[in-house]
Amino acid sequence: MKSHQTVQTMKPATAAKKLGVYLPATPAEFQQGVVSRTELTALLADPPEWLSELRRNGPHPRPVVAAKLGVSIAGLARGGVTEPLTTEQIDALKAEQPQWLEKERATQAEVRKEAARLKKRDAERDSEHDGS
């Protein structure tokens, strides 16, 4: 009995998310097809010009915008940013430093600091348990 290898595919939305790009900005053939794992790996390894351009200039999806601004996705929403932004728009926001961005960056820094504190505490607890 031979086993048949099935090709794993994903919807364009899933592939766009994995590539870190905004789906409506991708070429029509990408949006309308399915993407195999092999194709995704090839896109990651050797991105075509459209993918490089999107990653460079956007528009970027919210997770990418949030990361580039150093805030959470919820922080973007609190700041009124609900649409994808281009790199130019992100750079303008960074230069402008609106009050909401400063506040959200400070919040994010506190969240990271607390996460690091908890990780250190947990690591210390684990090492105490290992030694007993």
Secondary structure as UniProt FT lines:
FT   STRAND          9..10
FT   HELIX           12..19
FT   HELIX           23..25
FT   HELIX           28..32
FT   STRAND          35..36
FT   HELIX           37..45
FT   HELIX           49..57
FT   HELIX           62..69
FT   HELIX           73..78
FT   TURN            79..80
FT   HELIX           87..96
FT   HELIX           99..131
//
